[in-house]
Amino acid sequence: MKLIPRHLIGTFIPPFFFGLSVTTFLLMIDVLERYINLFLEKGIHIGVATEVLFLSLGHTFALSIPMAVLVGTLMSMGHLASDNEITAMKAAGVSLYRIARPLLIAGTLIALGMMAYNNFVLPVSNHRLRNLLTEIHRMRPALTIKENTFAEINEHYTVFMRAKDDKSGRIDDVVLYKREERGDPAPDVIVAEYGMLRSTATDRIELDLFNGQYHSMPDPTEPMKYHLTDFRRQTFTIDTGPDSPAASVRRGEREMNVSQLKATRAEKIGEMNEERATALSILREVVLPAYDEITDNRPEPPPGRTAVSEYRAILNKVERHARSVDVKFSVVENYRVAANKFGVELHKKFSIPVACIVFVLLGVPLSIVTARGGKGVSMGMSLATFLVYYLFLTGGEKLSDRGLLEPWISMWAANVILGVSGLFLLYQSVQETRVVTLSSLRGLWPFRRGPREPQDPVPATDTQ
């Protein structure tokens, strides 16, 4: 390796790892706050807590690595610019394009490594994390139930509690609603002084209630018949969901690799096209001809039926099939939303890694502009740039999920806009015509100091 590329890479590596540690910590604050309470206060084993935190780093690295590339580029190039090393290189005939080439190569290698990571490592990590959290919640069912909140366990049971102890599973001041089905007008109401909630199987929990009353109305049509039973202990066995093996096999869109996402998205698109074809067939072959039969020249009604009854029969037929068409198109919309979600995740596996290259293109000219600002300005510019990128990413994802934007547009728009901006600024820096300066960036700071008020001149004293 030549001297200049070796020097540039050596200058880039320390701030890259510094930015990686800082951004990873910032992105993990929410995870740490959520799980410290869950594991340190709820009594989960420290080994399980460590595994959950380690697996949570998987999706965090997917965002912190591109940001670390931007931090490393800004800080390394800014350090060279502040020491006038870039000026010396230009005086020696080395162009800014050549200076940026090693960083572009490093950004490309990091992007390729992230693509492999997003395809082979991240889906397995996310899948393992989801299964581990599901297993924790099944072993400690009280963790998912909040105090002073009505929590629906399944379609038959809803529970309310004033206080709980997640370590022992004890719940106090319990109210349990037991229904035969959804919309039951007279559910059984069980009130207890306290209870014990524990898991007995992967999809079943047991609720023991003590010192309570069982209120029931055998026949909702006869409200005067009301049963009240006092009990010292009552046990309820409640199903909570599907078996664990099925849950471990089923994967969400963030737990799939590229081939699985392509296959699932193609399946959703196929089902969407099939439902759309069925809806259009009903519309063309049934609804429209029946509507024409009503509005155009109608034939004489068959013997024994009046024209009004015939008209109503045709109208009911039109309305029935029209509702069927509406249902079909609702299903088509659901399949389209699902296909867009898989498409977003598919493009995200490549668009976020490519952001490493984009951030190098944008970071090189910005580092020259902010060279005199020091590390604080470089870090602030990194956060601001990544915030813009993140807003594009999350906003585009929501628009795509709602069907307002194609997945490839929503995931690549930020890269295109920031990449073109980076190329333009890099060209301006090479031509020594800066559009963005440090003074203009400081002008964006809302709390800048105003101009000083003029002071009265000090009167001259007579020395004589």
PEVENGI-V315851 format. One record per residue. N is the residue number from 1. PHI is phi in whole degrees, -180 to 180 (999 if undefined). Layout:
n=N phi=PHI
n=N phi=PHI
//
This chain:
n=1 phi=999
n=2 phi=-72
n=3 phi=-65
n=4 phi=-65
n=5 phi=-59
n=6 phi=-65
n=7 phi=-67
n=8 phi=-66
n=9 phi=-67
n=10 phi=-64
n=11 phi=-76
n=12 phi=-80
n=13 phi=-64
n=14 phi=-60
n=15 phi=-68
n=16 phi=-63
n=17 phi=-72
n=18 phi=-64
n=19 phi=-64
n=20 phi=-65
n=21 phi=-68
n=22 phi=-68
n=23 phi=-68
n=24 phi=-64
n=25 phi=-65
n=26 phi=-63
n=27 phi=-74
n=28 phi=-91
n=29 phi=-60
n=30 phi=-64
n=31 phi=-65
n=32 phi=-64
n=33 phi=-64
n=34 phi=-71
n=35 phi=-94
n=36 phi=-63
n=37 phi=-65
n=38 phi=-70
n=39 phi=-101
n=40 phi=-81
n=41 phi=-95
n=42 phi=-96
n=43 phi=85
n=44 phi=-75
n=45 phi=-60
n=46 phi=-63
n=47 phi=-66
n=48 phi=-68
n=49 phi=-61
n=50 phi=-64
n=51 phi=-66
n=52 phi=-65
n=53 phi=-64
n=54 phi=-66
n=55 phi=-69
n=56 phi=-68
n=57 phi=-67
n=58 phi=-58
n=59 phi=-76
n=60 phi=-71
n=61 phi=-62
n=62 phi=-61
n=63 phi=-102
n=64 phi=-75
n=65 phi=-66
n=66 phi=-59
n=67 phi=-66
n=68 phi=-65
n=69 phi=-63
n=70 phi=-65
n=71 phi=-62
n=72 phi=-63
n=73 phi=-66
n=74 phi=-63
n=75 phi=-73
n=76 phi=-70
n=77 phi=-69
n=78 phi=-64
n=79 phi=-65
n=80 phi=-65
n=81 phi=-69
n=82 phi=-68
n=83 phi=-89
n=84 phi=63
n=85 phi=-71
n=86 phi=-66
n=87 phi=-61
n=88 phi=-67
n=89 phi=-64
n=90 phi=-63
n=91 phi=-64
n=92 phi=-85
n=93 phi=92
n=94 phi=-93
n=95 phi=-77
n=96 phi=-67
n=97 phi=-61
n=98 phi=-69
n=99 phi=-66
n=100 phi=-78
n=101 phi=-60
n=102 phi=-60
n=103 phi=-68
n=104 phi=-65
n=105 phi=-65
n=106 phi=-63
n=107 phi=-63
n=108 phi=-67
n=109 phi=-64
n=110 phi=-65
n=111 phi=-63
n=112 phi=-63
n=113 phi=-64
n=114 phi=-69
n=115 phi=-61
n=116 phi=-65
n=117 phi=-63
n=118 phi=-66
n=119 phi=-89
n=120 phi=-109
n=121 phi=-98
n=122 phi=-60
n=123 phi=-60
n=124 phi=-66
n=125 phi=-64
n=126 phi=-64
n=127 phi=-67
n=128 phi=-65
n=129 phi=-63
n=130 phi=-65
n=131 phi=-66
n=132 phi=-67
n=133 phi=-66
n=134 phi=-63
n=135 phi=-65
n=136 phi=-63
n=137 phi=-68
n=138 phi=-76
n=139 phi=-76
n=140 phi=-124
n=141 phi=-62
n=142 phi=-67
n=143 phi=-64
n=144 phi=-88
n=145 phi=-105
n=146 phi=-91
n=147 phi=-72
n=148 phi=56
n=149 phi=-140
n=150 phi=-78
n=151 phi=-112
n=152 phi=-86
n=153 phi=-76
n=154 phi=-151
n=155 phi=-71
n=156 phi=-105
n=157 phi=-130
n=158 phi=-131
n=159 phi=-124
n=160 phi=-135
n=161 phi=-143
n=162 phi=-83
n=163 phi=-150
n=164 phi=-153
n=165 phi=-124
n=166 phi=-69
n=167 phi=-72
n=168 phi=-94
n=169 phi=86
n=170 phi=-79
n=171 phi=-129
n=172 phi=-120
n=173 phi=51
n=174 phi=-98
n=175 phi=-128
n=176 phi=-119
n=177 phi=-105
n=178 phi=-118
n=179 phi=-116
n=180 phi=-76
n=181 phi=-161
n=182 phi=-64
n=183 phi=81
n=184 phi=-62
n=185 phi=-73
n=186 phi=-136
n=187 phi=-73
n=188 phi=-72
n=189 phi=-120
n=190 phi=-116
n=191 phi=-115
n=192 phi=-138
n=193 phi=-68
n=194 phi=-157
n=195 phi=-157
n=196 phi=-127
n=197 phi=-113
n=198 phi=-146
n=199 phi=-97
n=200 phi=-110
n=201 phi=-156
n=202 phi=-66
n=203 phi=-131
n=204 phi=-148
n=205 phi=-127
n=206 phi=-118
n=207 phi=-118
n=208 phi=-98
n=209 phi=-112
n=210 phi=-128
n=211 phi=55
n=212 phi=-143
n=213 phi=-133
n=214 phi=-112
n=215 phi=-104
n=216 phi=-148
n=217 phi=-124
n=218 phi=-58
n=219 phi=-127
n=220 phi=-61
n=221 phi=-77
n=222 phi=-123
n=223 phi=-67
n=224 phi=-75
n=225 phi=-90
n=226 phi=-137
n=227 phi=-108
n=228 phi=-132
n=229 phi=-126
n=230 phi=-87
n=231 phi=-143
n=232 phi=-96
n=233 phi=-152
n=234 phi=-140
n=235 phi=-114
n=236 phi=-124
n=237 phi=-103
n=238 phi=-124
n=239 phi=-79
n=240 phi=-111
n=241 phi=164
n=242 phi=-70
n=243 phi=-67
n=244 phi=-63
n=245 phi=-59
n=246 phi=-66
n=247 phi=-66
n=248 phi=-75
n=249 phi=-82
n=250 phi=-70
n=251 phi=-121
n=252 phi=-84
n=253 phi=-66
n=254 phi=-87
n=255 phi=-114
n=256 phi=-117
n=257 phi=-87
n=258 phi=-62
n=259 phi=-64
n=260 phi=-68
n=261 phi=-65
n=262 phi=-62
n=263 phi=-65
n=264 phi=-68
n=265 phi=-66
n=266 phi=-64
n=267 phi=-64
n=268 phi=-65
n=269 phi=-65
n=270 phi=-63
n=271 phi=-65
n=272 phi=-63
n=273 phi=-64
n=274 phi=-66
n=275 phi=-66
n=276 phi=-66
n=277 phi=-63
n=278 phi=-65
n=279 phi=-64
n=280 phi=-66
n=281 phi=-64
n=282 phi=-63
n=283 phi=-65
n=284 phi=-75
n=285 phi=-92
n=286 phi=-121
n=287 phi=-68
n=288 phi=-65
n=289 phi=-61
n=290 phi=-66
n=291 phi=-66
n=292 phi=-63
n=293 phi=-65
n=294 phi=-77
n=295 phi=-84
n=296 phi=-91
n=297 phi=-69
n=298 phi=-86
n=299 phi=-70
n=300 phi=-66
n=301 phi=-65
n=302 phi=-64
n=303 phi=-59
n=304 phi=88
n=305 phi=-129
n=306 phi=-87
n=307 phi=-65
n=308 phi=-67
n=309 phi=-64
n=310 phi=-65
n=311 phi=-63
n=312 phi=-66
n=313 phi=-65
n=314 phi=-68
n=315 phi=-65
n=316 phi=-62
n=317 phi=-64
n=318 phi=-64
n=319 phi=-64
n=320 phi=-64
n=321 phi=-74
n=322 phi=-66
n=323 phi=-64
n=324 phi=-63
n=325 phi=-66
n=326 phi=-60
n=327 phi=-63
n=328 phi=-61
n=329 phi=-70
n=330 phi=-65
n=331 phi=-65
n=332 phi=-60
n=333 phi=-65
n=334 phi=-64
n=335 phi=-65
n=336 phi=-67
n=337 phi=-63
n=338 phi=-63
n=339 phi=-64
n=340 phi=-65
n=341 phi=-63
n=342 phi=-68
n=343 phi=-66
n=344 phi=-61
n=345 phi=-65
n=346 phi=-65
n=347 phi=-72
n=348 phi=-64
n=349 phi=-63
n=350 phi=-111
n=351 phi=-70
n=352 phi=-66
n=353 phi=-60
n=354 phi=-63
n=355 phi=-61
n=356 phi=-60
n=357 phi=-70
n=358 phi=-61
n=359 phi=-69
n=360 phi=-68
n=361 phi=-61
n=362 phi=-82
n=363 phi=-76
n=364 phi=-63
n=365 phi=-69
n=366 phi=-67
n=367 phi=-66
n=368 phi=-69
n=369 phi=-67
n=370 phi=-97
n=371 phi=-62
n=372 phi=-83
n=373 phi=-82
n=374 phi=84
n=375 phi=-68
n=376 phi=-63
n=377 phi=-66
n=378 phi=-63
n=379 phi=-67
n=380 phi=-65
n=381 phi=-64
n=382 phi=-63
n=383 phi=-63
n=384 phi=-65
n=385 phi=-65
n=386 phi=-70
n=387 phi=-63
n=388 phi=-61
n=389 phi=-64
n=390 phi=-67
n=391 phi=-65
n=392 phi=-60
n=393 phi=-67
n=394 phi=-70
n=395 phi=-64
n=396 phi=-65
n=397 phi=-64
n=398 phi=-67
n=399 phi=-64
n=400 phi=-69
n=401 phi=-62
n=402 phi=-85
n=403 phi=82
n=404 phi=-90
n=405 phi=-149
n=406 phi=-69
n=407 phi=-57
n=408 phi=-68
n=409 phi=-70
n=410 phi=-65
n=411 phi=-90
n=412 phi=-108
n=413 phi=-63
n=414 phi=-63
n=415 phi=-63
n=416 phi=-67
n=417 phi=-66
n=418 phi=-69
n=419 phi=-66
n=420 phi=-65
n=421 phi=-62
n=422 phi=-64
n=423 phi=-64
n=424 phi=-65
n=425 phi=-66
n=426 phi=-65
n=427 phi=-64
n=428 phi=-64
n=429 phi=-67
n=430 phi=-66
n=431 phi=-82
n=432 phi=61
n=433 phi=-123
n=434 phi=-87
n=435 phi=-86
n=436 phi=-107
n=437 phi=-123
n=438 phi=-65
n=439 phi=-67
n=440 phi=-69
n=441 phi=-68
n=442 phi=-66
n=443 phi=-67
n=444 phi=-79
n=445 phi=-73
n=446 phi=-72
n=447 phi=-111
n=448 phi=-73
n=449 phi=-73
n=450 phi=-82
n=451 phi=-68
n=452 phi=-69
n=453 phi=-76
n=454 phi=-66
n=455 phi=-100
n=456 phi=-68
n=457 phi=-65
n=458 phi=-73
n=459 phi=-65
n=460 phi=-71
n=461 phi=-95
n=462 phi=-82
n=463 phi=-88
n=464 phi=-82
//
